[in-house]
Amino acid sequence: EVGYQIKDSVNVLVASQQTEPGEGWAYSGFLSALSASPSFGAFDFATAIVSAYGNFYKASKDYTQSAVDLSKLEAIKNNISKVIAAIGTCKKADFLRTKRAVVAARKDSVVFEVADYIDLASFYSALITQFKKRDGDFDKKSFGALAGDIAEKLTAPSKAYTDAVSALNKLIATGLQLIDAAVIANAVGSKFSKAKGISIYYPKGEIHSSYKDTLFAKNTAWDDFVWEYR
């Protein structure tokens, strides 16, 4: 959301998905590289910042930093909108299976110290995993009021549902490729080894009242999606 907000004014965003350690950025590590090569382009400089940060905190398990090419965020935004629509098609075909798969995927995503944020790529990967699960593989404790009815109401998945899941998986695979292309550099500790550099807002509780004012929320149905699949 932050990257999307500034994408028309800035080429690259360098930031941490996880809360940054108190010592902050490793300035000496990348400023010396800049001094040696004052003609650094934005992507090279961003990569140097992330590399220095990773080297500085390499003894820690609890760090992340990434550099993102903001010109690629429009494509990711469009992909997210298509994924939301595809999940809607899955829901029309089979509400219970879709609900439990999305909720479980949110649970299995990489979460940071500020738990309202998850790693987008990990969520996408978890969606693929959860939609592939057989009925008996789900943890019924994760689904609240739905849990008591799952065994009785779920029959073999319909062709409409399996076709919808197949279409969804193709969109997610494309989305993972788009994320990979957008992240110029990524440094993570072992605790966040599955974090791929781009986070997204996905609270389990209330959505902050200011969220609807972000450009991302205005241009997608993400806030409605989060509200439905909390």
VOZADREN-317336 format. One record per residue: residue in three letters; x, y, z of N, C-alpha, C in turn. Coordinates in steps of 0.02 Angstrom, whole numbers, padded with zeros to 5 digits, always signed. Layout:
VOZADREN-317336
ALAXYZXYZXYZ...
//
This chain:
VOZADREN-317336
GLU+00041-00061+00000+00000+00000+00000+00042+00063+00000VAL+00096+00064+00039+00140+00122+00041+00175+00131-00026GLY+00201+00076-00053+00233+00079-00118+00186+00102-00172TYR+00125+00076-00171+00075+00095-00222+00057+00169-00216GLN+00056+00195-00155+00038+00265-00143+00089+00313-00175ILE+00152+00293-00177+00204+00339-00200+00234+00318-00267LYS+00205+00269-00300+00235+00240-00360+00244+00289-00417ASP+00204+00342-00420+00210+00390-00475+00260+00445-00460SER+00289+00444-00401+00337+00496-00381+00406+00468-00367VAL+00412+00403-00354+00474+00372-00332+00486+00309-00374ASN+00548+00296-00391+00565+00237-00431+00572+00173-00390VAL+00604+00180-00331+00620+00122-00291+00602+00136-00218LEU+00575+00086-00185+00562+00089-00113+00607+00039-00078VAL+00646+00063-00029+00686+00019+00013+00656+00022+00083ALA+00636-00035+00110+00603-00035+00175+00606-00105+00205SER+00587-00109+00269+00586-00173+00303+00515-00196+00313GLN+00502-00260+00299+00437-00288+00314+00428-00298+00390GLN+00480-00321+00422+00481-00329+00495+00500-00263+00527THR+00478-00253+00590+00500-00194+00628+00576-00192+00629GLU+00606-00135+00613+00679-00131+00609+00711-00133+00679PRO+00769-00165+00684+00806-00164+00748+00825-00093+00768GLY+00839-00083+00831+00853-00016+00857+00913+00018+00826GLU+00960-00021+00801+01020+00009+00771+01007+00037+00701GLY+00950+00021+00672+00932+00051+00608+00973+00027+00549TRP+00981+00070+00500+01015+00051+00438+01091+00050+00448ALA+01124+00011+00406+01197+00006+00407+01226+00057+00358TYR+01224+00121+00378+01241+00175+00332+01312+00170+00305SER+01360+00153+00348+01430+00152+00325+01439+00100+00271GLY+01400+00046+00273+01408-00008+00224+01390+00013+00154PHE+01338+00055+00146+01319+00074+00078+01343+00143+00059LEU+01357+00187+00107+01383+00253+00089+01455+00248+00064SER+01492+00200+00089+01560+00190+00063+01557+00165-00009ALA+01508+00123-00024+01499+00099-00093+01479+00157-00139LEU+01437+00202-00113+01416+00261-00152+01475+00307-00164SER+01517+00315-00113+01576+00357-00122+01623+00329-00175ALA+01627+00263-00177+01671+00232-00226+01642+00236-00297SER+01575+00238-00301+01542+00241-00367+01486+00293-00365PRO+01504+00357-00367+01453+00410-00361+01400+00409-00416SER+01414+00374-00470+01366+00372-00525+01316+00315-00518PHE+01312+00285-00460+01264+00232-00446+01195+00250-00473GLY+01163+00203-00507+01093+00211-00524+01050+00193-00464ALA+00985+00209-00468+00940+00198-00411+00937+00124-00392PHE+00933+00079-00441+00928+00008-00426+00992-00018-00394ASP+01049+00004-00419+01113-00018-00390+01120+00007-00318PHE+01101+00070-00309+01106+00098-00241+01059+00063-00193ALA+00998+00049-00216+00951+00013-00173+00977-00056-00155THR+01006-00090-00204+01034-00156-00191+01091-00153-00141ALA+01132-00101-00145+01187-00092-00097+01161-00081-00027ILE+01106-00043-00021+01076-00030+00045+01052-00096+00076VAL+01017-00136+00036+00990-00199+00062+01047-00247+00079SER+01098-00250+00037+01155-00294+00050+01191-00275+00114ALA+01202-00210+00124+01236-00187+00185+01195-00203+00247TYR+01130-00195+00241+01084-00209+00296+01087-00283+00314GLY+01085-00327+00263+01088-00398+00275+01154-00419+00307ASN+01209-00389+00284+01274-00405+00313+01280-00382+00385PHE+01250-00324+00400+01254-00296+00467+01216-00339+00517TYR+01159-00366+00496+01116-00404+00542+01120-00479+00532LYS+01169-00503+00496+01171-00574+00478+01174-00621+00538ALA+01196-00597+00595+01198-00639+00655+01129-00646+00687SER+01082-00604+00664+01015-00605+00692+00968-00646+00648LYS+00917-00676+00679+00867-00714+00641+00808-00669+00622ASP+00804-00611+00654+00742-00572+00654+00750-00506+00615TYR+00761-00511+00550+00767-00449+00511+00743-00461+00440THR+00722-00408+00409+00705-00408+00337+00722-00340+00309GLN+00739-00338+00246+00741-00275+00209+00738-00292+00134SER+00703-00251+00098+00697-00264+00026+00694-00198-00013ALA+00712-00203-00076+00707-00147-00123+00657-00168-00177VAL+00608-00124-00191+00554-00141-00236+00551-00090-00293ASP+00547-00116-00354+00538-00075-00413+00464-00055-00417LEU+00449+00009-00402+00380+00030-00396+00343+00033-00462SER+00380+00032-00517+00347+00031-00582+00311-00036-00594LYS+00327-00087-00553+00297-00153-00562+00235-00163-00518LEU+00218-00114-00476+00163-00124-00429+00095-00122-00461GLU+00087-00085-00516+00022-00084-00549+00003-00154-00573ALA+00051-00190-00600+00038-00259-00623+00020-00304-00564ILE+00053-00295-00507+00038-00335-00448-00032-00318-00423LYS-00048-00254-00422-00115-00232-00402-00168-00264-00446ASN-00157-00263-00510-00205-00293-00556-00212-00368-00545ASN-00156-00401-00530-00158-00472-00516-00197-00486-00452ILE-00187-00446-00401-00224-00454-00338-00299-00449-00351SER-00319-00401-00392-00390-00393-00408-00417-00454-00444LYS-00377-00483-00488-00399-00544-00524-00403-00603-00476VAL-00356-00608-00429-00357-00662-00379-00420-00656-00336ILE-00436-00595-00314-00496-00584-00274-00558-00607-00312ALA-00561-00588-00376-00619-00608-00417-00622-00684-00426ALA-00563-00715-00435-00561-00788-00444-00582-00824-00380ILE-00562-00797-00322-00584-00827-00259-00660-00819-00252GLY-00686-00763-00277-00759-00754-00277-00794-00807-00318THR-00764-00826-00374-00793-00880-00416-00790-00946-00379CYS-00735-00959-00344-00730-01020-00303-00784-01020-00249LYS-00795-00963-00219-00845-00958-00165-00915-00973-00191LYS-00931-00948-00251-00997-00962-00279-01007-01037-00292ALA-00953-01070-00309-00957-01142-00322-00958-01183-00259ASP-00923-01159-00206-00918-01198-00144-00896-01151-00088PHE-00945-01126-00052-00931-01076+00000-00886-01103+00055LEU-00902-01162+00082-00865-01188+00139-00792-01202+00123ARG-00780-01236+00067-00711-01251+00049-00671-01186+00038THR-00702-01138+00005-00666-01076-00009-00652-01037+00055LYS-00701-01033+00099-00692-00996+00162-00636-01026+00203ARG-00637-01091+00211-00586-01122+00253-00517-01118+00222ALA-00512-01122+00155-00447-01118+00122-00416-01050+00130VAL-00456-00997+00121-00428-00929+00127-00409-00913+00199VAL-00453-00930+00246-00438-00916+00316-00375-00954+00338ALA-00369-01016+00316-00309-01055+00334-00247-01027+00301ALA-00253-01001+00240-00196-00971+00205-00172-00909+00242ARG-00219-00869+00266-00200-00810+00306-00162-00832+00368LYS-00186-00884+00400-00154-00910+00461-00083-00935+00447ASP-00073-00964+00388-00008-00994+00372+00041-00946+00340SER+00020-00884+00329+00064-00835+00297+00118-00810+00345VAL+00171-00783+00318+00223-00752+00359+00194-00688+00390VAL+00197-00683+00456+00170-00626+00493+00228-00592+00529PHE+00223-00526+00535+00277-00488+00565+00257-00464+00635GLU+00303-00427+00667+00289-00404+00736+00224-00364+00739VAL+00214-00321+00689+00149-00288+00682+00106-00337+00643ALA+00064-00374+00679+00032-00434+00650-00024-00418+00601ASP-00038-00355+00589-00087-00337+00538-00059-00345+00468TYR+00006-00357+00462+00039-00362+00397+00066-00432+00385ILE+00056-00457+00324+00082-00522+00305+00123-00515+00241ASP+00165-00564+00229+00203-00565+00166+00157-00588+00110LEU+00152-00549+00057+00106-00564+00003+00122-00630-00032ALA+00186-00641-00048+00205-00703-00082+00189-00764-00040SER+00200-00760+00025+00185-00817+00069+00110-00830+00071PHE+00070-00778+00068-00003-00787+00066-00024-00821+00001TYR+00004-00799-00054-00011-00831-00118+00008-00905-00116SER+00067-00920-00092+00090-00990-00089+00044-01031-00043ALA+00024-01001+00012-00020-01036+00059-00089-01048+00028LEU-00112-01002-00013-00176-01012-00048-00173-01074-00092ILE-00119-01081-00130-00111-01140-00173-00113-01204-00131THR-00076-01204-00076-00073-01263-00032-00142-01279-00003GLN-00176-01228+00022-00240-01240+00056-00295-01262+00008PHE-00296-01234-00052-00348-01254-00100-00336-01325-00127LYS-00275-01350-00118-00261-01419-00140-00281-01470-00087LYS-00292-01448-00025-00303-01496+00029-00368-01535+00021ARG-00366-01597+00043-00426-01637+00047-00464-01618+00110ASP-00528-01636+00112-00571-01615+00167-00544-01635+00235GLY-00517-01695+00241-00494-01719+00306-00429-01688+00329ASP-00397-01649+00285-00332-01620+00302-00338-01553+00339PHE-00398-01526+00343-00407-01461+00374-00414-01466+00450ASP-00387-01416+00484-00395-01411+00557-00461-01376+00570LYS-00511-01413+00593-00577-01384+00603-00578-01329+00656LYS-00530-01329+00701-00527-01278+00753-00517-01208+00724SER-00493-01204+00663-00478-01140+00632-00540-01105+00604PHE-00597-01139+00604-00653-01112+00566-00715-01095+00607GLY-00706-01087+00672-00759-01061+00714-00825-01095+00705ALA-00877-01054+00692-00945-01079+00686-00954-01127+00628LEU-00911-01122+00578-00916-01167+00520-00896-01238+00537ALA-00854-01247+00589-00822-01312+00601-00872-01368+00611GLY-00925-01355+00648-00973-01408+00663-01009-01435+00602ASP-01012-01396+00549-01050-01417+00490-01007-01445+00434ILE-00941-01439+00440-00898-01456+00384-00906-01529+00363ALA-00902-01575+00411-00905-01646+00394-00971-01665+00362GLU-01026-01634+00386-01091-01652+00361-01107-01620+00294LYS-01085-01558+00283-01106-01521+00225-01060-01529+00164LEU-00998-01547+00175-00952-01552+00119-00959-01619+00084THR-00973-01615+00021-00974-01675-00021-00914-01671-00067ALA-00909-01715-00115-00854-01712-00163-00856-01645-00199PRO-00799-01614-00211-00799-01549-00245-00829-01553-00315SER-00867-01502-00333-00898-01501-00398-00847-01483-00452LYS-00865-01496-00514-00821-01478-00570-00814-01402-00573ALA-00868-01367-00558-00865-01293-00560-00814-01268-00510TYR-00810-01301-00452-00762-01280-00401-00691-01298-00422THR-00680-01359-00445-00612-01378-00465-00588-01337-00524ASP-00632-01319-00570-00613-01276-00626-00595-01206-00601ALA-00634-01182-00553-00621-01115-00525-00554-01114-00488VAL-00539-01168-00451-00475-01172-00415-00417-01175-00465SER-00425-01211-00519-00373-01215-00570-00358-01146-00599ALA-00411-01108-00614-00402-01041-00640-00369-00995-00588LEU-00388-01003-00525-00358-00964-00471-00284-00979-00465ASN-00265-01042-00467-00195-01061-00459-00151-01031-00514LYS-00178-01027-00575-00140-00997-00630-00128-00922-00616LEU-00178-00888-00590-00171-00817-00574-00120-00807-00518ILE-00122-00851-00468-00075-00846-00412-00004-00858-00436ALA+00005-00908-00480+00071-00921-00508+00098-00860-00545THR+00055-00827-00582+00075-00765-00616+00093-00711-00565GLY+00052-00706-00512+00066-00657-00460+00133-00668-00426LEU+00151-00730-00414+00216-00745-00383+00273-00723-00429GLN+00264-00733-00493+00315-00710-00541+00320-00634-00542LEU+00264-00600-00537+00264-00527-00536+00298-00500-00473ILE+00286-00532-00416+00319-00511-00354+00394-00520-00360ASP+00414-00578-00386+00486-00591-00394+00519-00540-00440ALA+00483-00520-00492+00511-00471-00539+00515-00401-00509ALA+00470-00386-00462+00468-00319-00432+00520-00309-00378VAL+00539-00364-00344+00586-00358-00288+00658-00361-00316ILE+00691-00304-00313+00759-00297-00339+00809-00333-00295ALA+00800-00327-00229+00845-00358-00181+00805-00373-00118ASN+00825-00427-00084+00789-00448-00024+00838-00481+00024ALA+00840-00457+00086+00883-00486+00138+00839-00504+00198VAL+00845-00567+00221+00803-00589+00277+00843-00634+00323GLY+00824-00633+00387+00851-00681+00434+00813-00746+00429SER+00837-00798+00462+00808-00865+00456+00736-00868+00480LYS+00718-00825+00527+00649-00824+00552+00600-00805+00497PHE+00623-00765+00449+00580-00741+00395+00604-00765+00327SER+00628-00827+00325+00657-00853+00263+00607-00856+00206LYS+00542-00859+00222+00491-00862+00170+00463-00793+00151ALA+00489-00741+00182+00468-00673+00164+00503-00651+00100LYS+00465-00630+00051+00493-00616-00016+00498-00542-00033GLY+00482-00498+00015+00498-00427+00004+00440-00379-00001ILE+00378-00404-00009+00320-00360-00014+00267-00382+00036SER+00247-00337+00079+00195-00350+00129+00129-00320+00106ILE+00075-00345+00137+00009-00317+00124-00031-00317+00190TYR-00076-00270+00196-00116-00262+00256-00172-00314+00258TYR-00172-00356+00311-00223-00408+00317-00236-00421+00391PRO-00270-00374+00425-00284-00383+00496-00336-00438+00506LYS-00331-00471+00563-00381-00521+00581-00442-00489+00615GLY-00432-00428+00640-00487-00394+00674-00514-00337+00632GLU-00524-00280+00664-00551-00222+00629-00502-00193+00579ILE-00528-00168+00525-00488-00132+00475-00485-00059+00496HIS-00425-00031+00499-00418+00039+00521-00458+00085+00476SER-00490+00135+00506-00535+00179+00469-00499+00218+00414SER-00433+00227+00420-00397+00265+00370-00381+00224+00307TYR-00388+00158+00312-00366+00115+00257-00404+00129+00193LYS-00468+00144+00199-00509+00156+00139-00485+00216+00099ASP-00444+00259+00130-00420+00320+00096-00356+00308+00057THR-00325+00249+00063-00265+00235+00025-00283+00223-00049LEU-00236+00239-00093-00248+00228-00164-00260+00155-00179PHE-00224+00111-00144-00231+00040-00156-00302+00017-00139ALA-00328+00039-00083-00396+00020-00063-00448+00048-00112LYS-00435+00108-00136-00482+00139-00183-00483+00103-00250ASN-00426+00075-00269-00419+00044-00335-00426-00032-00335THR-00440-00061-00277-00451-00133-00273-00509-00147-00225ALA-00527-00210-00221-00578-00231-00172-00545-00267-00113TRP-00481-00251-00101-00444-00286-00049-00474-00277+00020ASP-00497-00217+00036-00526-00206+00103-00589-00248+00112ASP-00630-00253+00061-00690-00296+00066-00670-00370+00073PHE-00619-00389+00036-00594-00458+00039-00570-00474+00110VAL-00530-00430+00139-00503-00441+00206-00561-00446+00257TRP-00610-00402+00249-00667-00402+00295-00704-00469+00292GLU-00711-00496+00231-00748-00558+00223-00710-00619+00247TYR-00643-00617+00241-00603-00676+00257-00556-00663+00316ARG-00581-00630+00367-00540-00617+00427-00532-00681+00469
//
